[in-house]
Amino acid sequence: MPDTAQISIPGTERKENRAADDRLRLLIERVERLEDEKKGISDDIRDVYNEGKAVGYDIKIMRQIVRIRKMKPDDRREMDMLLDTYKNALGID
């Protein structure tokens, strides 16, 4: 006696495959659009940093400030405290 999980109704397999194929295509197209948007945003960010460099700002410091501003205040205080501790231990400052 055949297993009922392996029995298929004629005509439904292709319809189910087509729906799965369409879903996959839509997901892939969505990822591609998002990748394009991400590239555009990355280009915009690079342009802003280059604009800062053109007027005399240090890009490394700008990036560090952006990274610091993303941090929670408690995490930032902890990082500053640890950095001071390490600098004192090494005789820096």
N, C-alpha and C positions, 0 to 999 in steps of 0.2 A: 504494500500500500504506500503511495507516495506521500512525502511530507507536505503538509498544506502550506508551509512557508515557501516552498519551492514552486508551487503552482502559480502560474500567471494567467491572467485573462487576456486573450488575444486583443491587440489593439491598444492596450493601456500602457504597455512598456514604453513605446515610443513617445506617448504623450507625457509620461512621467519623466523620461529622459530629457525631453524638450524643455520641460519646466525647470529641471535641474540645470540644464545647459544655459537657459536664459538667466537664471538666478546667478550662476557663476559668472557669466558675461557681465551682468550688471555690477556685481561686486568688484570685478577686475577693473571695469571702467571707472567706478567710483574711486578706487585706489589710485588709478592713473590721474584722475582729476585732482585729487588731494596732493599727489606728488608734484604736479605742476604748480599748484598753489604754494606748496612748501618751498619749491625752488624760487618762485617769485618773491616770497617773503624773505628768504635767505638773501636774495640779491638786494632787496630793499634795505635790510639790516646792514649789509656790507657797505652799501652806499652811504648810510648814515654815519657809520664809523669812518669812512673815507672823508666825509664832509668835516667831521670833527678833527681828523688828522690835518686836513687842509687849512684849518684855522688855528692849528698849533696844539691841539690836545693829544695826549698819549693814548693810543688805542688800547694798549694792554691795561692801562689804569681804568679806562672807560669800561672795558669788559669786566674787570674786577669789581668795579662799583656796581654794575648791573647785577652781577652774581651776589654781591653782599646785600643789595636791596631786596633780592628775592627771599632772603633768609628771614626766619622768624626772629624777633628781637632777642628772645632768650638764647637762641642758637648763636646769634651774632655776638652777644655778650660772652658766651662760653668760648667761642672761637677766639675772640680778642684776649680773654683771660689766659687761655692756653698758649696763644702766640706770645704774649708778654712773659709767661712763665718760661717758655722755651728760650726766648731771646735773653732773659736774665741768666738762665743756666749756661748759656753760651757766651755771656759777656757782651752781647750786642746791645747798644744804646747807651 
